[in-house]
């Protein structure tokens, strides 16, 4: 029973309403690449965390073809919200619309064996260019949401925790952020995240810091392949 993660699928129906190859030729037929790699790696007993920016749809109804496409792939799917997931709605509405085929991560946590999977969208970091007062408010709110998820898992007795974010929690190992602080305080072992694409992947921290393994999983940076977390 393995746990994988992938992010930033950026689906838009079939044929895609928003073809991603405008961002580079490697995006050509990217959904087919994801599906082939996913089926090769993931078994029905495995879990896949999807780290946001799943569909370009503007509402839940519009996202259903993309969500149904993902639901047909093997494994259990845990989804969290990205900055482009405008279709994201209340947990009840999403669960009903998708017939409970997904676990939606929002102020809660899910389990995979003895491991708790927590997370939140995250946000821009104070070290980002043009970080505004509005950004600061969202940044702090997302910190509270991440803490609610982590605290719920700890209170339920889980000591092995994987955290998933959409935005990177760190850009440099020397930096600090409310997200990295929370991950350390709650003893998280692995943190997966997306949002970053292409050559910008070299601008975020990946590796081990203070006992936590940080891993970027946006699909184009990982050859459109789910990454093994545990």
N, C-alpha and C positions, 0 to 999 in steps of 0.2 A: 504494500500500500504506500505508494510514493506521493510526494507533494511537488507539483510543478508550478511555475509562474510564467506569465506572459502578459504584455501590456500593449496598449495603443494599436489595437486591431484596425481601427478606423474603417469599419465596414459601412457600406451604403447600398445594400441590395445587390441583386444579380439580374442583369448587368449593373455594375456599380454606378450610382448616380454621381458620385464624386471619385473618379479614378485617381488613385494615389500616385500613379507614375509621373504626375506633374512634379513630384518631389524627387524624382530620380528613376532611372530605368530599372533599378533593383526592385521597385515596387510593382512592376508589371505582374499581373495575375497573383498578387500577394496572398489573396484569400485561399487560392488553390495550394500555394506553398505552405501556408499555415496548416490547412487541413491535412495535407499529406504528411507533414512532419509530426503533427499531433497524433494522427492515427498510428504512426510508426512507433511512437514512444509511450503513449498514454493508454492504460488499460481501464476497463470499466470500474475497477476498484480504486483507482487513483483519484487524486484531487488536483484541480487546476485553479490557481488564483489568477484572476484577470484584473490587472492593475489600472483600469480606467481607460477612457477614450475608446470605448467599444464600438459605438455607432455614431455616425454623423446625423442621425435622425433628430428632428426638432421636438418630437413628442413620442409618447410611449407606443401609440399605435404604429407610427412610422418605424419604430425600432424593432417591432416584432419579427419581421423577416430576418433581420440580422441575429436577433436573440434565438430564434428557432434554428437558424443555421448552426449556431454554437451548441445549442441543446442536442443536436443530432450527433455531435462528436463524443467520443468516449469520455468517461470520467464524470465526477461531480465537479460543478463549477461554482466558485465563489467570486462574486463581482463586487467591485467598489467603483465609486464615481470618479470620473476624470473631469477636467475643465471643459471638455467639449461634449460631455454627455448631457445635453439639454433635455433629453427624453426622460431623465431620471425623475421618479415620482416617489410617492409614499411607499413604504415597504409593503403594505397591504395591497395597494394597486398593482405593484410590480409582481408580487407573488401570485395574485389572482390572474393577471394577464398572461403570465408565463406558466400557469398551471403548476406552480411550485417546482419548476425544473431547475431553479437557481437558488443559491444562498446569497442574499444581498447584504453586504457588510456596511452597516451604518449605526454607530453608537451601540454595537453589539459585538459578539464574537461567535465563531463556529469551531467545532472540534474535528480533529482527524486523529483517531486513536487517542493517545495521551497528549497530543499537541493541540494547543489553542491557536486559532488564526484570528488575529485582531487587525484593525487598521482604520484608516480614514483617508480622505482625499489629500490632505496636506495643502500647502500653498507656497507662494513665493517666499523666499527667506529675506530677512532684513538686510543681508549683504547684497541682494539683487539690485541692479540698476533701477532707478526711479521707483523704489519701494515707497509707497504712499501711506498716508494715514488710513485710507480705506483698506489697503493691503494689510496693514497692521491689525486691524479689527478682524479681518477674515483669518489671518495667521493665528491669532490668539483663540478664535473660536474653533478652528480646526485642531488646535492643541487640546482644547477641552474635549472634543469629540474623540480624539485618539486616546486620551486618558480614560474616558468613560469605557471605551472598548477594553483597554488593558486592565483597568480596575475590575471590570466584570469577570474577566478570565481569572484573575488572581483570586478574587473572592470565591469563585467556584472551585478553587483548589488546583488550578493548572500552573505548573512551574515551567514547562516547556512552551515557549511562545514564539510564533512567527508573526511578524508585523508586515502589513502591506500598505503602501502609500501610492498615490499617483505621482505627486511631485517628489523630487529628491529631498531627503531630509538633511543632506550635507552637500556642499560643493567642494569643500576642502577638508581634509582631516583635522586641520588646525582650527576650523570654525566651530561655532556652537549654534544650536537651534533648539527651540522648545521641543521639536520632534525627537532629535537625538538624545536630549536630556531625558525625555520620557522613556525612550527605548532602553536606556541604561538603567534608569530607576526601577523599571519593572522587569529587568533581567531578560530582555528579548535576546534570542540567539541569532536570528536571521531577519533582515529587513530587505524586502524586494520593492522596487519602485519603477516607474516609467517616465513618461512626459518628454524625455530628452531623445532627440533623433540625430541621425547622421554623425557628422564630425563633431557636433556638440557633446557627444558621449564622453569625449576626453576631458570635459570641463566639470564632471561630477566625481565625487569620491566613490570608489568601489574598493572593496577589500575588508580587512578586519580592523576595527577600531574599538578599543575598550571592550573586547570580548564579543562584539556584534559583527556578523558578516553582512556587508551591504552589497546588493547586486542590482544593477540596472537590467530590466527585462523588456523594454520596449521592443516590439517584434522586429523592426528593421535593423536594430543593433545586434540582434541575436539570430540572424539568418532565418527569421520567421519561424523560430523553433521554441517550443516551451522549454524552460530551463528547470533542471532538477534542483529543488531546494533541500529536500530531505527524503 
